[in-house]
Amino acid sequence: MPEAAVTHHGVHPGTHIPRLQHHFDTMAQQKEAVTLGMWVFLVTEIMFFGGMFCAYMIYRMWHYDGFVAASRELDLTLGAINTVVLIGSSLTVALGVHAAQVGKTKPLVSYLLLTGVLGLVFLVIKYFEYSSKFELHEAHHAAAMVRLFPGAGWFEVTGDLAPIAGEMRLFMVLYFALTGMHALHMIIGIGILAVILWMAMKGEFTPGWYAPVEIFGLYWHFVDIVWIFLFPLLYLVNRHG
Amino acid sequence: MSTPVIGTDSAVGAPALPSRHYLNETTGWKSWLLTTDHKRIGLLYLITITGFFFLGGFFALLVRLQLLNPTGGLMTPDVYNRAFTMHGVIMVFFFLIPSIPATLGNFLIPIMIGAKDLAFPKINLLSWYLLVIGGVFGLASLGGGGVDTGWTFYTPYSSMSSNSRVLTGAIGVFISGFSSILTGLNFIVTIHRMRAPGMTWFRLPLFVWSHYATSLIMVLGTPVVAISILLVAFERVLRVGIFDPTIGGDPVLFQHLFWFYSHPAVYIMVLPGMGVISELVAAYSRKNIFGYSFVAFSSLAIAVVGFLVWGHHMFVAGETPYSALLFSAISYLVAIPSAIKTFNWTATLYKGSISYQTPMLYAFGFLGLFLMGGLTGLFLAAVGLDVHVHDTYFVVAHFHYIMVGGTLMAYLGGLHYWWPKISGKLYPEGWSKLSALIVFVGFNLTFFPQFIVGYLGMPRRYAMYPPEFQVYNVLSTAGATILGVGYVLPMVYFTWSWFRGRPAGDNPWGVKGLEWQTTSPPPTFNFDRTPIVTDATHLYGHAEEVKVA
């Protein structure tokens, strides 16, 4: 039997290093673990949205006309503004992570604050976009009246678009499901951001320990990337005519 | 083998419990409900899923009693629908999926790799709470009259027609899904980042490999069923019509999304069982597993290929012949890694010093029953034959051979094998052998006749059947009764052993593996010192090291 070897770095090596949880041996191991954990979580999120993207693409192939017509009823301007807002917030969160890395608390707080504000701007714009879908109005690109919220008792399409009303309704279901889930992720993200901001203001982050900022950044970028796919798929792909 | 030998040696004198261990370190209900110790959380899971198991078993009993007579008579068809649905929902989502990973996996993985805990202890506790909350929703749907859609929640029945508590039940499944995702995430990170010095990938116990593969499925598959169930909920509440054919939606799309998870979920259930069997076969043959790396990679192969076979559940749901052929061919491929495992377990026995303790009896049971379950899976993967036996008792028998004959046998075997480690006590050997025998006999009597009656054409999920099928159903019900006894027995003697059992000593089986090198029960942080590993887990090269219990 080869020599039985044991290390002697103690029963609770973590108790001496602040921020090192008891079950990790080193800060590096802890950081690698939490970062990997976030990446694995994001893989899960990709699959979560993936189910809906898959449904969207199948239905789009089957019901092309209805999807084109409904897509044109979305508000391109608001969607485009929101895209810019979100990309901007990705920039600020990246700058925030950098500030945390080099231990500059003041810029960290400002960048996080700015990120939160941009996130809220996105949600406010989304609110106005959603509420217009509950009103009966003239279609932008056809001689028809539409009320696009797909719930029973709400959805209504008359005039030229009536023959493809069912297909349009399917598009709107997926629109609300996809953007609704995205908005929910934004809201959760802003909640987490509030906690991170609070911690940053108390000066808890140091160049030696800023993992929460970094993994929050990963989450925020992910939510942005989902929108980067949603925007062209929902608003843009049918605008060539 | 060179893992450090720590603690007392059971061969010297009568073993006693260590003075300090994870069970007596802290006391009080708070120390359990707020614990972040993976071992305690494993026990919380054990108690929870045992409850669900007997609840699900109760519904199985109702189903079997109803089918004693061709005309039913115990329940109305509507109640019968709820009984088999609740049996399926509870057994699949609240027992089988968490079973081995959440109890044995939770307890053992950190110890097996020489870590103090899982990477995210609080998330581990959260996942137990999620299972409990999901379970509460499940029970609430039961209290409101149950669900009658079948465990598959097929649309448009679940979304439009059913008047039962579909929404509550679906929310329960949705929430418990997140429990499973977080468990998988925790295992993946733990196995990647928490291994003790020297514990390389190819020294890992195969139990850990199979849990790694399982975790991949949990993380990749579960979110897809989560979103499909959420879409069903939208449809039910808002009547939006996403799976409604009258506006161009497609109910079969739900089946695709559902099985994209739920077929791999079969491997969530069986892969951990395979991991247990790899440990048992090696331990009780006193041999390292034959073809270790093949067995390790076959777990990953099953996880990967398992994601590409879901279409074989829809051969008769209007699939094109081309995709049916493709899904059929890929389904056959799953047989290869499964066969590699089975052959390698058998080859491990060759020239091994086999001891016939209770866990090994379960392992033998697994080998035979899994073989039958697996081979009948090939029948179902064949497009033409599947048209004949689709939705018959043949299918029911097939997946019960895998889920009960495979997973549950492995779970019980594993529970016996690691019970001395978990509780620090020995279980009564005579009673446990008797119960293993009862389970084996009862199981085969229950499910073997179902192969025959299914092949003869008895459809599943019907409350009544033609009288010529009665003999098979009577046999099946008789078997289920015996099986029930076989399941109640271990619960009784494990409970007895917990309080009254003889202290087991640190290594009652005289086997290797890090979990046997610490005390029984282990201390809160598993090892007094971080172990350094210099060899693979089950190398029994030197006869003088082997201590037979």
Interface residues (C-beta under 8 A of the other chain):
Chain A: M1 P2 E3 A4 A5 V6 T7 H8 H9 V11 H12 H22 H23 F24 D25 Q29 E32 A33 V34 L36 G37 V40 F41 V43 T44 E45 M47 F48 F49 G50 G51 M52 C54 A55 I58 Y59 W62 H63 G66 P150 G151 A152 A165 G166 E167 R169 L170 V173 L174 A177 M181
Chain B: M1 S2 T3 P4 V5 I6 A115 K116 D117 L118 A119 F120 P121 I181 L185 N186 I188 V189 T190 H192 R193 M194 P197 V219 L220 G221 T222 P223 V224 A226 I227 S228 L230 L231 F234 L238 R239 V240 G241 I242 T246 I247 G248 G249 D250 L253 L257 F260 F525 D528 R529 T530 P531 I532 T534 D535 H542 E545
